[in-house]
Amino acid sequence: MTMHLPVRPVWTCAGCGQVWPCLTRKRQLLAEFAGARVSLMLYLTQFFVEACVDMPTTTTGTLYHRFFAWPYEPTDAPPREHDHRRLHG
């Protein structure tokens, strides 16, 4: 069982304090859903909807990118600075 779970309603990681899903959880999810990208996206959808409710002042586009863009980005690249600023306002 992972310790990298979301802390609601702020959506930070319980394991490392980063925005959730953190890099560790992203890597875990990619391994867990290897070869099943559609299933991964469906799994993330439930969290996206809950995050939209918990963080009504955060734009939907920001949350969309946070939950759905990363599975299509290289996992070994460091987080982009503009993403960090956008997610932390």
Backbone bond lengths (Angstrom), bond angles and torsions (degrees), N, CA, C in turn:
res aa  C-N    CA-C-N  psi(-1)  N-CA   C-N-CA  omega(-1)  CA-C   N-CA-C  phi
1 M - - - 1.451 - - 1.525 109.28 -
2 T 1.303 115.78 139.21 1.454 120.97 -177.06 1.526 111.61 -85.72
3 M 1.301 115.47 148.72 1.463 120.90 173.39 1.530 110.19 -94.31
4 H 1.314 116.42 -3.87 1.459 121.60 -176.49 1.525 110.40 -92.45
5 L 1.329 114.39 66.70 1.459 122.47 -179.63 1.524 109.74 -106.85
6 P 1.335 117.93 156.77 1.460 119.38 -179.06 1.522 112.60 -73.52
7 V 1.325 114.75 140.14 1.466 122.08 172.23 1.525 105.78 -100.31
8 R 1.306 115.03 114.15 1.454 120.47 -178.13 1.522 109.90 -97.85
9 P 1.287 118.29 148.19 1.448 129.76 12.44 1.525 114.43 -95.75
10 V 1.334 118.05 5.96 1.466 119.78 -175.97 1.520 113.48 -87.89
11 W 1.324 118.06 -14.40 1.451 124.20 176.74 1.522 112.94 59.32
12 T 1.329 114.00 49.33 1.456 120.20 168.51 1.521 107.15 -105.74
13 C 1.315 116.24 168.20 1.461 121.06 -177.28 1.524 110.66 -87.07
14 A 1.328 116.44 131.33 1.466 121.48 178.45 1.521 111.55 -67.31
15 G 1.327 117.56 -24.83 1.458 120.89 -176.82 1.511 114.99 -86.51
16 C 1.345 117.03 -34.64 1.469 118.79 -173.82 1.529 113.87 -133.37
17 G 1.323 118.19 -7.77 1.456 121.08 177.08 1.519 115.72 82.55
18 Q 1.321 117.92 -1.36 1.464 121.01 178.53 1.526 109.33 -78.99
19 V 1.335 116.19 170.87 1.463 118.84 174.84 1.521 108.17 -61.99
20 W 1.328 115.70 145.47 1.462 120.24 -178.29 1.518 109.83 -101.83
21 P 1.327 118.59 135.75 1.453 127.01 4.92 1.525 111.44 -78.82
22 C 1.321 115.89 130.85 1.461 122.34 179.08 1.529 109.34 -76.26
23 L 1.322 116.44 171.85 1.459 120.94 -178.50 1.527 111.65 -58.67
24 T 1.336 117.09 -41.80 1.464 120.13 179.45 1.521 110.79 -62.31
25 R 1.332 117.21 -45.89 1.466 119.93 -179.30 1.519 111.05 -66.46
26 K 1.321 117.06 -36.48 1.462 120.05 176.95 1.524 110.26 -60.28
27 R 1.314 116.40 -45.52 1.470 120.03 178.84 1.524 111.03 -63.47
28 Q 1.325 116.82 -40.56 1.464 120.33 177.84 1.529 110.85 -62.65
29 L 1.313 116.25 -44.02 1.464 120.25 -179.38 1.525 111.57 -65.49
30 L 1.331 117.09 -40.16 1.459 119.52 177.61 1.521 110.92 -62.11
31 A 1.324 117.00 -38.71 1.468 120.28 177.81 1.528 110.69 -69.84
32 E 1.310 116.19 -43.62 1.465 121.31 -178.42 1.525 112.19 -64.39
33 F 1.323 116.68 -37.73 1.457 121.69 -177.57 1.529 112.15 -105.68
34 A 1.324 117.67 25.11 1.466 121.69 -179.94 1.525 109.81 -54.88
35 G 1.317 115.56 127.85 1.455 120.25 -179.70 1.514 114.31 77.99
36 A 1.310 117.60 4.07 1.470 121.76 -178.54 1.528 109.67 -134.50
37 R 1.318 115.88 57.71 1.465 121.19 -175.37 1.527 112.06 -61.32
38 V 1.321 117.75 -37.71 1.468 119.90 178.87 1.527 110.23 -63.65
39 S 1.312 116.99 -41.81 1.469 120.39 177.52 1.521 110.85 -62.69
40 L 1.329 117.14 -38.77 1.468 120.96 176.85 1.524 110.05 -61.50
41 M 1.318 117.02 -44.85 1.462 120.04 -178.95 1.533 111.03 -65.09
42 L 1.320 117.04 -37.95 1.467 119.87 176.44 1.526 110.98 -65.41
43 Y 1.318 116.66 -40.07 1.466 121.75 177.40 1.531 110.16 -61.46
44 L 1.335 116.37 -44.76 1.464 120.55 -179.04 1.526 112.42 -68.17
45 T 1.323 116.36 -26.44 1.462 120.36 -179.39 1.523 112.04 -58.53
46 Q 1.321 117.45 -39.85 1.468 119.10 179.73 1.526 111.08 -62.40
47 F 1.322 116.97 -38.80 1.461 120.32 179.12 1.531 111.01 -71.11
48 F 1.325 116.45 -38.31 1.458 121.06 177.85 1.532 110.66 -58.61
49 V 1.321 116.80 -47.33 1.468 121.36 -179.79 1.529 110.30 -62.24
50 E 1.328 117.31 -44.64 1.465 120.97 179.31 1.525 111.01 -64.34
51 A 1.336 117.30 -39.22 1.466 120.77 178.99 1.525 110.93 -66.34
52 C 1.322 117.41 -37.24 1.468 120.77 177.13 1.525 110.79 -60.71
53 V 1.320 116.88 -38.22 1.467 121.35 178.49 1.526 110.31 -71.81
54 D 1.336 116.79 -43.83 1.466 121.17 -177.02 1.526 113.56 -71.32
55 M 1.329 117.47 -27.91 1.467 121.18 -175.48 1.529 110.37 -125.72
56 P 1.323 117.47 68.01 1.467 120.36 -174.41 1.527 114.25 -65.80
57 T 1.325 118.20 -18.49 1.464 119.43 179.55 1.524 112.52 -89.04
58 T 1.321 117.38 -7.55 1.462 121.31 176.13 1.521 107.72 -86.88
59 T 1.331 116.51 133.61 1.461 118.78 -177.23 1.522 110.93 -64.64
60 T 1.305 114.41 147.47 1.461 120.35 178.63 1.520 110.51 -60.86
61 G 1.328 117.21 -36.65 1.467 120.91 178.96 1.518 111.95 -62.26
62 T 1.317 116.56 -40.21 1.461 120.66 177.80 1.517 110.34 -64.03
63 L 1.313 116.62 -45.58 1.463 119.85 179.07 1.525 111.17 -67.34
64 Y 1.319 117.14 -38.13 1.461 120.39 177.73 1.528 109.96 -58.09
65 H 1.313 116.20 -48.27 1.466 120.07 179.14 1.531 110.62 -61.60
66 R 1.300 116.45 -43.44 1.468 121.75 -178.72 1.527 112.58 -60.00
67 F 1.320 117.61 -39.37 1.459 120.99 -175.57 1.526 114.19 -95.95
68 F 1.331 118.39 -27.65 1.459 119.12 -170.67 1.523 116.14 -117.51
69 A 1.317 120.26 -16.29 1.466 120.55 -177.56 1.523 112.86 -82.37
70 W 1.318 117.95 -34.78 1.464 120.78 -172.42 1.522 115.41 -62.44
71 P 1.340 121.06 -31.33 1.471 117.29 179.77 1.529 113.19 -62.55
72 Y 1.322 117.24 -14.04 1.456 121.15 -178.93 1.522 112.24 -106.60
73 E 1.321 117.39 6.77 1.459 122.78 177.56 1.523 109.04 -106.74
74 P 1.346 117.51 153.30 1.473 119.66 176.54 1.522 110.65 -60.33
75 T 1.334 117.73 136.93 1.463 121.21 -177.48 1.515 112.90 -83.23
76 D 1.338 118.23 -15.26 1.455 119.50 -178.11 1.522 112.56 -92.15
77 A 1.314 117.18 -2.63 1.457 120.80 178.93 1.523 109.60 -82.60
78 P 1.344 117.34 142.79 1.465 119.04 176.52 1.524 109.83 -67.91
79 P 1.328 117.36 155.24 1.467 119.82 178.36 1.520 110.38 -58.53
80 R 1.319 116.03 142.15 1.460 119.89 179.04 1.519 109.11 -76.69
81 E 1.329 116.61 140.07 1.461 121.87 -175.89 1.523 111.66 -60.01
82 H 1.339 117.82 -41.17 1.468 118.26 -178.10 1.521 111.25 -66.71
83 D 1.328 118.87 -28.34 1.463 120.82 175.61 1.522 110.17 -67.52
84 H 1.330 117.14 -41.30 1.465 121.31 -179.95 1.531 110.09 -61.90
85 R 1.341 116.51 -45.57 1.470 120.19 179.84 1.523 110.88 -64.28
86 R 1.328 117.42 -41.09 1.455 121.08 -177.56 1.523 110.31 -65.17
87 L 1.323 118.01 -39.05 1.456 121.04 -177.05 1.520 113.03 -78.97
88 H 1.319 116.69 -21.33 1.461 119.88 -178.45 1.523 112.26 -108.30
89 G 1.328 116.18 8.55 1.454 122.31 173.08 1.457 114.05 62.59
